[in-house]
Structures are given as C-alpha cells and as structure tokens.
C-alpha cells in the first residue's frame, strides 16, 4: 500500500487501486500521488501475478478533481530560475505516467464513482475501459481553460480521438462538463452502471478478455469525423473554431489558442509525439503571465476566502438558522431565495403584505424554472418555498439570529427599521446592512449594539453573482464578522472583507470605470470606441452599457450625495455634467426607462443613442484604442491601490477577488493588482504620471505605488 493509493490484489489476479489522497476532501493529483502511481504502474507491468487492474476512488462522490493547482502555481513562481527544458520535464511527467499506464501491457479499467475533472478525467481516458456510475449529479470534464491552462495529461489528444475533433473542441475550449449518459453517447466511456456495480463491471471486462491496447495505438485507427489537414471537415472545423475563439476571447486568453494548436498538430501525429506537443504548449502557458495570475486569484485565493481565511479564529461556529430579511425588493427577494435554498428559515418583511408576497414570488419563479428544467423535484421546490414567510409584522422577527437590511438608501429610513428590529430580536442577533453606498459606521449609530452591526453587501442578481462584500464598521466586533462569514459560507458565496469607506471597495472602484468613460464622452471620444475598448480589454460589459444597467438616475443621486458629504473637498469630473445632462435635462435614466447612453427598443436590440454625438461632438482626431483601453483599466487599478493604501482593503487577494467577481474586472489579468504586477509597478507608475499630465489629477500615482517602486517590490511577494 502507498500513501495515496490503496492496493489490493484479488484471487483472480486483478489489482484494485483505490485513490485516497490524505488530508483532502476530494482527490487531487499531487507530487506524492504521482510518485505512488508511477510505482504501481511498474508493479502492474512487471508482476506476472497481476492480470489486470481497476482504478477507482476510496472517497465517496469524488474520483479525482484534477491536479493540485497550488502545485502548479508553485511551479510557475519558480519559472525564472528554471530553464524551459527543466519545466518541460516537470510538466511532461503526468503525460509520461499516463502513457506508461496505457502501454503497460496489462488491461486497465477505470471504475468512476464520482467527479472526474481535469487530470482526473485524463486518468480515466488513459485506461483501456471506462465504467462510470449512473448518477446524474456526476460530472466529467476538462475545465483547465477556465484558469488559463490546457489539459496537460493527454486530454487534448485522447478526447478528440474518442469523440471526434469538432465535438471535442467544444468541450476543450469551453470547459464544459459531460454527464455519464452523454459521455457514453459520445464514445468517451464504454459503460454506465449503478454505482454499486462499477468495480464488478470493470473486473468482468478484464476477466472477459479485455484488451490492453488503446484504439489509437492500432495502425488501422481513424479519428471519428475525419483527420488530417486535407480532410475538408477538419479544414472547416479549424477555420470556424479559430474565428469563434478569437471572437469569444478577444485575444486575451492564450490557453484557447494553445488548445487549438495542440489539437490541430497533435491529431496528425502518433500519440507519443502528440503528447510531447501538448506538454510544449502547456509549458508555454506556465511560463506566461495569464495562467499564473488566473490560478492564483480564481482558484488558490478564492478557495482560501471561501474556507474562511479572514474569519477570526477564536470565534465558535455560528450557523444562521433564522434570517430576518428587511425589504422584499429585488435585492431582498434574491437574498431570501439563496438563504432558503441553503436551508435557512427566512422572515421576509416589507411595509405592505403585497410587497412582501411579491418578494416571495421571486423565489417561486426561480423554483418553477428549476422544476420545469428538471433540475429540482417539485417536492424540493415546495420545501424551499415553505421556508420563506412574508410579513409586515416586526414581531415575526423574534428568534432571528441574523438580520439583513435592504431598504431604501436613506439614513433616516434605515435608522427607523434598525430601532424597530432591535426591539424584538434577541440581544445576540447580528445586524447586517446590504447598503452599497452609506457608511456602515454611520448606520451603526442607530443601533444599541454597534459591535454587532456589519455590512453584508450583495450584488445583483443575487442568485447568480458569486461575491459578497463584508464591511467592517469602526466598532464592528469579531463575533459579527464570524457570523457574516459563516452565513456567506452557508449560502455558498465567495466573501471578501473590507473596512468602511464611502462606496466601500467594490462600488467605489467600479464607479471609476463608468466615470472615466463619461469623461471621454465629454471630451468628444466616440462612444463606440469607448465601449469596444472596454469589452476587448476583457471587462464583462462596456462602461456606458453598464452605466445604463446601474441607471443614470442612481449615478446622479450618488454624485449629489457625495458632493454634499465632501463639500469643498469634492473634485468634479467632466462625467458629472454628462450624467446631469442626460438624466436631469433629458430624463434619460438608462435601461430602466429604455433611454440612456443606449436606446432600448421594445423587442429589438439596444444601440448607442445617436443623439450623444450632437450633445458631445466628436473630436476630429480620435485616440488610439490602446490609449482608451489604458485609461479605462488604469483608472480602476489606481483606485484599487488607493483603497489598499487607506486600509479599506486588507490584502491584495481581496482586491483581485472582489474586482473579478464583484464588478467583472478582466479575469485574464488575475485582477487589478495582478495586472499592475504583470505590467511592472515601475512601468505602471511612469504610465500613470503621463496620464495625469494629459487627463487630470485622478491619475496621480498613490503614495503606496511609489513606495513599492522605491523598494523594488510588487503587490504580491
């Protein structure tokens, strides 16, 4: 027996390899696992008593979830001290191991009892026969492209040889999952049986004379659907795939292009050479910037946040059992839904019963859709819906251990509901506000227990947006923070923790993206150029479009409130006049009334309002797209650095997670601070100084940036 794989040999000479990586809830491919697997492959090949082998998992519901991305991140961090040849040797290790498995001379079957993703599926594909449990929740997939990588254990070579190039590219380029029955239909696996029968079925295949040869090692093998550069089907596939990939990635994700290259070159070669090609392109990604940045933020740091890295260690677990949701509008209704879905009893309170019932109807609509799509049983939907109680009576809040308030953005209104709520809830109850603009410290003054008052800021739509921003007021205590983080874990969202500030972190920094676009409109830069630069930089939506989504009305009122709060300290921007002109003078509120920067014809596609050119005449000489892109991206990053400098942000990790999952900052960068590190703080500083000279003081480099440059440091060590 090895440390990560249990080995048993039965009386028929069939070895059972049960993967069980210690200390992990799901199996992952680690250095220790590869050591053990290599040793066992040699044993299977050399021991005459072994007639064949079955590979399964000892962990319930999980076969192998993929490679340990922390291990890969460590490899990328040492890239400067390693030659390309050394890195290739390390990257090729998994490919060689799995090639040794499929050429070991003994029949090997996979008995898949749970999730098989990335390297986990690649282990399965390297087996000669594949049996998968008949479980509709079980997923098979190669999602590496989602973190800037490509499948590095033969996935780009074996999958096309099993299901055809055209179909395989859809799964490789999009990171889509397959269910067992889909995989069976595509020829990726050979059997789907009840979970209790997967190991007996795999052993039976061996005993019935299963062959120790992969189809692609036969001279007569042909890839389904065609192969080779002269096959018209293949030519058309790669012409279409290249164009579609460019359209989808905007050229920002090299992994997608490398996957295309792997499949194009590799499918024409013998397997051994094809695997070397795959590892070459894999190393190319490891030595670049995109994959390391994406792995660090989208996986390693995100996972750490979800596991409670910011949670006070001395606080006991505080699960939420009864939530009081104040306000049944769009946000309140969404929070009620995700809470009830997580098994929490919800009291949904509003000023009228009709409004409260309407809030519950939001959940009813989402659950009805899930039932119609057969993603949920009617009984489960009814059970979730029954947890939500709409009411107008504050007395119903008795017994709540957590309150989340999402009422009108008005200090007096919020103070009123705080007082009414605290009159009935237990003294131990934690009070959270979902405000996106009002300082938590000020709101907490209406509370009798300021240490139990905290910001819990959701994003719309709540059921789809993964981030929750936890805001610490000046008097917020550890118990409130622990409670908020435990609640976010219950509803399976990703938290970041920030300190109090006007606009907190996400709203404050996101506003600069829209504001700088407004500044450029005022300068006479073409709106279409601004929008395209935002989208091609990798932002989720163009800045003018997202300004309409948020609403010009809200932008105007937030600006007016900020002016009032800051007084003479407020620095006006050209964008202020743009919003004032569109909203106050012309009544253009944005998407909500069908008129903003865009027009929203009923039943038609939105388009930029032609009247913008009359209000803000275009300059004869338009700037280069690179200049517009730099302004949009740098403006956001500068504000992020200011938040870190002021102590609003606790760490660079929170900055990048919050930016990507909160307002859709370009994921390929790894987040704004990862972007600055990639550019180089010194170069970024010089660019900011040049931008400040051309466009204004809001590009002035923060003191923290100058300190980093002076010390030769980056934001990530």
N, C-alpha and C positions, 0 to 999 in steps of 0.2 A: 504493500500500500504506500502511496505517496501522500504528500501534504495536501494536495488539491484535488486528487482523483483517487477514488476507491477502486481497487482492482479485485475482481472475483472471477475465478475460473470454474465453470460447472463441469459435470461429469461427461458432457458431450464435447468438451474442448472449446467451448465458446467463452471468451473473456468478456466480462461486463465492466465497462469503465464508467463509473458514476462521478460526474464532476461535482465537486463541493468545495469551492474556494472559501477558506475560513475567514471569518470577520466581515463577510459581505452578505447583504440580504439577497442579492442576485449574483450569479456567477459572472465574473468578468475575466478577460484574458490578461494575466499579469506575467511578469518575468518568471515567477515561480511556477505558474501553470504551464508555461511553455517548456520549462525545464522538465517537468513531470511528463508532459505529453510526448516530448521527444524521446524520453527514456522508455515509455510504454510502447511507442511505435516500434522502437528497436526490438523490444521484447516480443511483441506480436509477430514481427517479421522473422526473428531468429529462433523462437521457441517452437519446436516441432509438435509439442503437446497442444498448442493453440491452433485451432482450425479456422477461427474467425473471431470477430469482435463486434460488440454492440456498444455504442457511446450514448449515454443518457445523462440526466442530471439528478442529483440527490436532493435538489431544492425544489419544493413544490411550486408550480406555476412559472418556473423560470428554467430555461435550458442554459443559454449563455446570452447575456445582454450586450456583448460586444467587447472591444478592447478597453482596458483601463485608460481613459483619456488623460488622466493625471500622469500616467507613464509616458504617453506621447508628448504631453506638454513639457515634461522634464527633458525629453529628447530634443525638442525644438529650442529650449533655453540653452542647450549646450552646442547649438549648431555652429557658433563661431569658432569653437575650439575643436570641431570635428571636420574632417575632410568629407567631400561628397561621397567618396568611396566607403569611408567608415560608416557614414549614416546609411548608405545603401545596404551595407551588410546587416545593420541592425533592422532596417525596415524589411529586408528580404527574408528575415528569419521565419516569420509566420507563413509566408508563401512556401518556403522550402519545407517547413514542417508539414503543411497540409499536402504538399506534393508527395512527400515521403509517405504520408498516410495512404494516399490513393494508389501508390505504386508499391506498397509493402508486400504484395504477393498473396495476401490473405483477404477474404471478403470482409468488408466492414460496413455495418449498418448503423444508421442514426435512429434513435428512439426519442423523439422530441416531445417532451411533456409540458412545455411552456414557451414563453417568449424566447425567440431566437432572432437576435438583431445584430447587424454589422458582422463582426468577426464570428459571432455565434452562428449566424446563417452560413457563413463561409465554411465553418467546420462541417455543418450538415451537407453542404454541396460537395465537399471533398469525400464524403462517404459514398460507397457504391450503391447503397439502397437507403431510402429515406422514408421512415414511418412517422407520422405526426398524429398527435391526439386530436380527436374530433371535438374541438372546443371552439365555439365561435368567438371567444374572447382572446384566443391565442393569435399572436401576430408574428409574421415572418417578414423581414425587411432588411434593406441596406441603406440606412439613413445618413451615411457619412457626409454626404453633400451638405447636410444641414449645419454641420460645424466646419465647413470649409475643406473637407477631406474627400478622398475617394476610397472605395473598398480596397484595402491593401492586402487581403488574404485570398486573392483569386476571384473575388466577386465580379469584377468587370470582365472576366474571361469565362467563368463557368456558367453564369446566368444567361448570357447570350447563346451559349452552345446548347442550353437546355430549352429555352423558350423562344429563341429567335432574336436577332439583333433589334428589330424595330420595337418589339414589346419590352425587351429587357431595358432599352434606353429610357423608356417611360419611368421604370422603377428606379433606375440608377440616377437619373437626372433630377427626379422629384423627391426621392427618398420615401416613396410610397410603401405602405405595408400590404402584405397579402394575408388573407385568411387561409386556413388549411384547404378548404374546398377549392379556392381559387388557385392555389399552388398546385393542387392535384390536376386541375383542368389545364394548366399551362405546361404540365410535364416537369415541373420543378421537383416534385416529390412523387413517390410511387404508391403510397398507401395512406389512408386516413382511417383510423380505427378508434374505438373507445379507449380512453386513457389507460385503463387497467390492462389493455391488451397490447400496448405498444412494444414492450420488451419481448413478450412471447411471439408477436408477429415478426419482429426483427430477427429473432433467433431462428424462427421457422424458415425464413428466407435463406438464411445461411445453411441450415440443415437440408433444405431442398435443392442445394447445389448452386447457390448464389455465386455469381462470377466476380472475381477480384480484378475487374477491369472497368475503367470508365469508357463510355462510348467514344469520347474524343481521342482516346488512345488507339482506336481501331483505324486502319488505313481507309476503310470504306465510309468513315463518318462524314456526314454532311450537316451543316448547321440548318435547323428548320427555317424556312423562309428565304434562304439564299445566303451566299457569302462571296467575298472577293470584290475587288474594285470594278470588275467588268460586269457584275450582275446588276441589271437595271433596277431591281428592287432595292439593293444596297445603296446604289448611287442616289436614288430618290430619297431614301431614308436619311442619309447623311446631309444632303442638301437641305432638306426640311428641318432636321434636328439642329443643324448649325445655326440656321436663321432664327428658329424659335428660341434656342438657348441664348443667343445674343439679345433678342427682344426681352426675354424674361430677366436676364441677369444684368443687363445694361453694361456688360463687360467688367463688372465688379467682382465676380466670383470665379477665379481661375480653376477651381475644382471642377466646375461643369465642363469647361473646355478640355481639361485633362482627362475627364471621364470619356468624352467623345474620342479623344486621341487614343486612349487605351483600347477602347472597343474597336475603333477603325483599324489600328495597326495590329492589335492582338488577335482579332478574329481571323486574320490571314496567316497566322503563324502556328507552328507546333506549340503545344501547351507550355513546355519548359521555357521557350523563348518569349512566349506571350506573358508569362508571369514575371519575367525579368523586365519587360516593357512596363507592366503595371507598377512594379516597385520603383522604376525610374521616375515615373510621373508622380508617384506617392511622395518620394523624397523631394521632388521639386516643390510640392506644396508645403512640406515640413520646413523647408529652407526659406520659404516666403514669409510674408507678414500676415496675410489674411487668416490662414488656418490657425496659427498660434493665438492670435487675438480672439478669434471666434471660440476656440476651445476654452480659453481662459474665462471669457465672460459668459458665454452661452451654456457652458457645462460646469466647469470647476467652481467658479464663483457663484453662479446661480444655484447650484446644488448646495453649496455651503450656506447661502442665505436661507434656503428652504429648510435646512437642517438646524437652523437657529443659531448661527454664529454670533448674531447681535443680542441674543437672549441672555439676560442676567442669570448667571449660573447658580446663584443661591436661592432662586425662587422655585417653589414647588410647581408641578404641572397644574395648569388652570384651564381645563377644557370648558368651553361655553356650552351650557345646557339650555338656557332660555335667553333669547335675544329680544330686546326691545328696539324695534326699528321705528324711529320717529320721522315721519314723512314717507308717503307712498307714491311719490313722483317717480320719474324714470330711474333715478339712482336708487332710491329706497326700495322700489319694487325689485330691481336687479339684485340688491344685497339680500333682500328677503328670500329670493329664489335660490341663490347659491348657498345660503345658510340652511334653508330647509332641505336642500338636496344633500347637505353634509350631515343630516340627522339632527339638526338643532330646532327646537321649538321657537317659533317667531311670533311676536306680537307686533302687528303692522298697524301703526297708529297714524291717523291723519285728522284734519279738522272736521271732515264730514264722513259719514259711513260710505257714501257713494265713492268718494276719492279713495278710501281705504280698500273697498271692494275692487275698484279699478286696478289698484296696485296688485292685488292678489290675482286678478285676471291675467296680468303679465306672465306670472308663473304658469297659469293654466294654459296659456297659448303655447309657451315653450314646451310644456309637458305633452300637450296634444300632438305637437310636431314630432316629438321623440317617439311617441306611441305609433303614429302613422308610418314613421320610417323604420319601425320595428327595432329601435334602439333601446326601448324600455317597454316593460309589460304594463298594461292598464292598472294592475294592482299596485305596482311600484309607484306609478304616477299619482294615483289616489292617495297613497301613503305619504308622499312628499307634500302634496297639496294640503292634506289634513293638518300638517304641522304649522300652517300659516293662519293666524287668527286676525282678521281685520277688525279694527275697533276705533272708537273716538274717546274711549274712557281711559284716563291715565291710571285708574285703579287696576286695570288689567296688567300693568307693568310690574305689579307686586311679584317678587320672587325672581326677577330678571338678574342675571349675574353680569350681563354686558348690555350697554345701551350704545346704539349708533344713531346719531342725529344727522338728518339730511333735509332740513327745512330751508326756507328762504334765506338767501345770503344777506342777512341783516342782523346786526349785533343785538338789537332790542328783541327781535323775534326769537333768536337763539337763546338769549338770556331767559326769556319767559318760559320756553319749553324746558330749559335746564332746571329751573326752580320747581316747576310742576312735577317733573320726573323725579327729582331727588326727594320730594315729599313722600313718595310711595315705594321707591326701590330700597333694597337692603343697603346698609352702610358700606358693605364690602363691594357693592356694584361698581364696576369700572365704566366710565362715561367717555365715549369716543365721538368726535365730530368728523363728518365727511367733508367739511368745507375745503374748497380748493384755493381760497384767496384770503380769508380772515385769519389773523394770527391766533394760534392756539393759546398763547399766554394771556391774551386779552379776553378770549372767550371763556377761559377757565376762571376768570374773576367772578363770573356769575355763579360759580359752583361753591358749595360748602366744603368740598374736598378736592382742592386743586391738585393734590398729588395723585389723585385717581382720574384726572382729566387728560385725555390724549387725542391726537389727531389720527384718524384712520381714513385715509384718502383713497377712494376707489376711482377707477377710470371707466368711461362709458364706451360700449355696453359692458356692464359688469360681468355678465355670463361669459363673455369672450375675452376680455382684457385680462392678462395674467398678473399684472402688478398691483400691489397695494403699498402705498407710501405711508409709513408710520411716522408721525411728527411728535417730537418731544417738546412740550412747553417748558418754561423755565423751572416750574415746580413739579413737573410730572415725575412720579416715582417709579422704581423698578418693578413694583407689582403691576402697575398699569402697562408697562412695556411688555412684561412677560405675558400678561393676559392677551394683549393685542397680537403678539407674535404667535401664541398658541392658537388663537382664533383663525389667523391667516393660514396656519398650517392645516387646521381642520377643513377649511374650505378649499384647500389645495391651490393656493395662490403663492406668488413669489413676493416676499417683503423686502423693502429697504427701510432703513431707519435714518431719519434726518432730524436736525434741530430746527426750531421755529425761525421763521423768516417770512417776510411778505411774499406770498406766492410759493412759499416753501422751496422745494428744489425743482420738481418737475414742471409746475406751472410757470415758474419764474424763467427757467431756461428755454422751455418750449416757446414762450412768448417772443423770444428774440428771433426765432426762425420766421415767424409771421411778420414781426415788426420790421425786420430788415428787408423783407420782400416789399412791404408797404413803402419803406424809404426809397427803394429802387423804382417803384411805380411813380412816386413823386418826382424822381429825377428824370423820368422820361424813358426808362428802360422798358423794353417790350414785355408785357405780362407773359406772353407765351414763352419767351426766352427764360424768364424767371422760373416759371413752372417746370419747364423741361430740365433746367439745370438742377432743381431740387429732386426731381424724380430720378434723373440719371446719376445723381450723386448717391442714390440708394435710399433716400428718405421714403417713408411709407406713402406719403402724399405730397403733392406740390404745395408750397406755402400759402398761396392765395386760395387754393381749394380747401385747405384745412382751416384757413381763416373763416371761410364761409360756413364750414361744418360747426366750428365753435360758436359762430354767429358774430357779426359785426356789431350787433346791439350790445352783446356782452362785452366785447372788446372795448367799446366806447365807455361803458359804465365802469369797467375795471380801471381804465385810464383815468377817468374823472375821480374815482375814489382814491387812486394812487396820488394824483395831483393834490387832492385835499389833505391826504395824510402826510405827504412830504413837504408841502408848501413850497418855499423858495428853493429847497434842495432838489425839486423835481427838474429833470433835464428833458425838455420837449424834443420829440423826434418828428421828422417830416411825415412819418406814417400816421401820426396823430391826426394831422389835417386831412389825410386821405380817408381815414375811417370816419371822421366827423362829417366830411363832405358826403360820403356815400350813405351813411346811416341817418345823420341828423337832418341834412338838407334834402336828400332824395328818398329817404325811407327804405333804403336797401339794407335789409337785416342779414342777408346771407341765405343759406339753403332753407332756413325755416320759413321764409316768405317767398322763396323762388327767385330772389333778386339779390345779388351781392357782387363780388368780383365776377361771378359767373351768372349766366341765365339758366334757369331750370325749367324748360318747357314741359308741360304735363304730358307724360307718356313718351317723351323724347330724351335725347342725350344732352347733358349740360355742355355749355360752351362759354368761353370768355366773353364778357359783355363788351360789345364793340364801342360803347359809349366811353369806356375808360380812356381811349385814345383822344377823345375830344376834351375830356376833363384834364387829362395829364398828357399833353402832346409828346410824341416820341422824339427822342434825340436823333439827329441825322446820323451820328456815328454811334452805333451800338457797341457795348463792350464785348470782349471775347467771352465765350461760355466758361472758360477756366476762371476768369475773374469773378463772374457772377456766382459760380459754384463755391469759390473760395470765400466770398463774402457770407454766403448762407451758412456754410459749415463752420468757419472760424468764429462767426458771431456767437453761435451756440457754445462752442468749446471755451471761449473766453469767459462766458457767464458761468459755465461749469467750474472753471478754475477759481473764479471769484467765490463761488459757493464753498469750495474746499478751503480757500484761504480764510473765509469768515467763520468757518466751523459749522456751517449749515450741513455740510457733508461730513460724515465720519471717516470715510475711506474712499480711495479711487474705485474700489469694487462696487460700492453702492452707486457711484456716479454713472458707471457704464451700464450696469444692470438697469437702473432707473431710466436712463436715456433710451435704451433699445426697447425695453418692454413697456415704458410709460408713454413716450411720445413718438416712437418709431424712428429713432436715430438709426442711420445706416448700419445694419448688423454686420456687414462685411468688415467694417472698421474695428469691431470689438467694442465700440463706444467712443465718446469724445476724447477721453483721456488716453485711451489706447491709440486713437488716431494721432494725438499730439506726440506721443512717444514714437510712433512709427515715422512721422514726418521728421521728428527730432526737435526737442524743445528749443534749441538754439535757432534752427531754421524757422520754427513756428514764431518765435519771438521777433525775429527780423521781419517776417511777413506781417505780423500784427502792427509793428511800428510803421511799416509802409502803408498799410490800410488805414491806420489812424491819421496819417498825414493827408491821405486822399479823401477819406469819407467821414472822419469825425472821431471824437474822443471815446465813443463807445468801443472802439477797437484798441484802446490803450492797454498795453500788456499789464496784467495784475502783478503785484509785488511777488507773489508766490512763484510765478513763472520765472521772473528774473532771478530769484534765489536758486531755483532748480538749475538754471543755465550756469549761474556763477559757480555752483558746486559740481557741475557736470553730472547731475542726477536726472533720472526720469521719474515719472509719477509711479511707475511700477518698478520695484527693485529687481 
